[in-house]
Amino acid sequence: MTRVQVGFDSDVFSTLRRSPQEVAREMRLAGAVIWYAQGRVSQGRAAEIAGVSRAELLDLLSESGVSAAWCHCAQVEVCAVLDLRYTSGNASAVGRARCRT
């Protein structure tokens, strides 16, 4: 495993009222949510990055206001990051979407 070190002034932890370990965990969670919302990683990979189960990631996405809606269209999974709207039984993605084959 590759480690990344990030330096903060010591007053950052008191400002956030978090320990360095808590800040590190929150940064992993935030990174996973952001990279998932940008379409750079899958839900499974985001969960691995965050160090949580996929179910916990879904809760985290919901708390963060990131939609985790999936549908099947012509054997292609479409993930709409912002919203998923159903019209006449067909799903149409609103916002940035990514397709996987």
C-alpha positions as CSV (number, residue, x, y, z in Angstrom):
1,M,0.0,0.0,0.0
2,T,1.2,3.4,-0.9
3,R,1.0,6.1,1.8
4,V,0.4,9.8,1.2
5,Q,1.3,12.3,3.8
6,V,-0.5,15.7,4.0
7,G,0.8,18.4,6.3
8,F,-1.5,20.7,8.3
9,D,-0.7,23.4,10.8
10,S,-1.5,22.0,14.3
11,D,-4.3,24.5,14.8
12,V,-6.3,22.9,12.0
13,F,-7.2,20.0,14.3
14,S,-8.4,22.2,17.1
15,T,-10.4,24.3,14.6
16,L,-12.1,21.2,13.2
17,R,-12.3,19.7,16.7
18,R,-10.9,16.5,15.3
19,S,-7.9,14.3,15.9
20,P,-5.4,13.8,13.1
21,Q,-6.8,10.2,12.8
22,E,-10.3,11.6,12.4
23,V,-9.2,14.1,9.8
24,A,-7.5,11.4,7.8
25,R,-10.6,9.2,7.9
26,E,-12.8,12.2,6.8
27,M,-10.4,13.0,4.0
28,R,-10.7,9.3,2.7
29,L,-14.5,9.5,2.9
30,A,-14.6,12.9,1.1
31,G,-12.2,11.7,-1.6
32,A,-14.3,8.6,-2.2
33,V,-17.5,10.7,-2.5
34,I,-15.9,13.3,-4.8
35,W,-14.3,10.8,-7.1
36,Y,-17.5,8.8,-7.3
37,A,-19.5,11.9,-8.0
38,Q,-17.0,12.8,-10.8
39,G,-17.4,9.4,-12.3
40,R,-13.8,8.5,-11.7
41,V,-14.5,5.4,-9.6
42,S,-17.3,2.9,-9.2
43,Q,-19.4,2.5,-6.0
44,G,-17.4,-0.6,-5.1
45,R,-14.0,1.1,-5.6
46,A,-15.3,4.2,-3.7
47,A,-16.2,2.0,-0.8
48,E,-12.8,0.4,-0.8
49,I,-11.1,3.8,-0.8
50,A,-13.3,5.0,2.0
51,G,-12.7,1.8,4.0
52,V,-16.5,1.2,4.4
53,S,-19.0,-1.4,3.1
54,R,-20.9,-0.6,0.0
55,A,-24.1,-0.2,2.1
56,E,-22.2,2.4,4.3
57,L,-21.0,4.2,1.2
58,L,-24.6,4.5,-0.1
59,D,-25.6,6.1,3.2
60,L,-22.6,8.4,2.9
61,L,-23.5,9.4,-0.6
62,S,-27.1,10.1,0.5
63,E,-25.8,12.3,3.4
64,S,-23.5,14.1,1.0
65,G,-26.3,14.8,-1.5
66,V,-24.8,12.6,-4.2
67,S,-27.3,10.3,-6.0
68,A,-26.4,6.7,-6.4
69,A,-29.1,5.6,-8.9
70,W,-28.5,2.9,-11.4
71,C,-30.6,1.6,-14.3
72,H,-30.1,-0.9,-17.2
73,C,-30.6,0.4,-20.7
74,A,-29.8,-1.8,-23.6
75,Q,-27.4,-3.9,-21.5
76,V,-25.5,-0.8,-20.4
77,E,-25.4,0.4,-16.8
78,V,-26.0,4.1,-16.6
79,C,-25.1,6.0,-13.4
80,A,-26.6,9.4,-13.2
81,V,-24.6,11.3,-10.6
82,L,-27.1,14.1,-10.0
83,D,-30.6,12.8,-10.7
84,L,-32.5,10.0,-12.4
85,R,-35.9,10.8,-13.9
86,Y,-38.3,8.1,-15.1
87,T,-40.6,9.1,-18.0
88,S,-43.0,6.6,-19.6
89,G,-41.2,3.7,-18.1
90,N,-37.9,4.8,-19.7
91,A,-35.1,6.2,-17.6
92,S,-33.5,9.4,-18.7
93,A,-30.4,10.7,-16.9
94,V,-30.2,14.3,-15.9
95,G,-26.8,15.7,-15.1
96,R,-23.5,14.1,-15.7
97,A,-23.8,10.4,-16.4
98,R,-21.3,7.6,-17.3
99,C,-21.9,4.4,-19.2
100,R,-20.3,1.1,-18.6
101,T,-20.3,-1.9,-21.0
